[in-house]
Amino acid sequence: MINIRVISIKCGHCGTYQTLTSFSRRDEWNVYTYECENDRCDPEVTRTLLEVPRELDEFARRDPQWRGGGRHGAQGTGGEEP
């Protein structure tokens, strides 16, 4: 299982940690987009896409606040819209 809550994404340009800015789905993958929150980096250049296989994505499957997430430890739908 992969849980993005325990992964840090660091910018290779400025060296600061990036922040999760969006989520999308592509085929059997959950795609998380990270960007720097500063005025030095151009998001078009330094944006990071983290692709996680849906069946291994613990964050989207178990987080009760995430759309499609499970309630009280149950597995959700892997981030799919209801």
N, C-alpha and C positions, 0 to 999 in steps of 0.2 A: 504494500500500500504506500501511496505517496500523499503526504499532507503538506500543502503549500504554506500552512501556518508556521512550520518549522524550517522553512527555507528562506534564506536571505539572498536578495538579488542586489548586487553592487555594480554601479556604473563603471565601465572600463575607461571612460573618458575623464570623469571628474573625481571618481573614487568614493562618492557618497552612495548610500543605500537608496534603492528605488522603491517606489510605492505602487501597490496594485491599483490600477486605474480602470480596468474593464475586464469583462469575461465574455467569451463567445464559445461556440461549438463549431467544430469542423470534422465532419464524418464521425469517426469514433474517438475523437480527441476533445478535451476541454482545453481552451486556449486562454491563458491569463496574460494580460498586458501590463507591464511595469514601466514607469517613467520617473525621471528625476524631478524633484520639486524645487528647482532652482532656476535662476536666470542665465546660467552659463551654458547649459546643455540644450541643444535643439532636439526636441522629441522625435523628429523625423530621422535623426541620425543615431540617437542613443536609446531609443525605445527597445525594450526587451520583450520578446514573446516566449512564454513558457508553455509548452504543449505537454499535457499529461494524458495518457490513455484513460478513457472514461472508466474502465473497469478497475483501474488502480487508484483513482482519484478520491481519496478519503475525505478531503475538504468538501467537495461538492456533494458527496454521498451522505456525510454524517452531520454536517453543521446544520442545526435546526433553523438558523436565521437565513441560510442560503436557499434560494428558490430550488425546490426539488430535494432539499436536504431531509434527512430522517429526523424524527421526533424521539426524544428520550433514548438515543443510542441506536434506534432502528436505521437501517439503510434506506436512503431515499432513492430517487430516480436518477442520480448521477448528474444533477444540474439541469435536467430537461424541464421545459415549461410544462405546467399542468394542463 
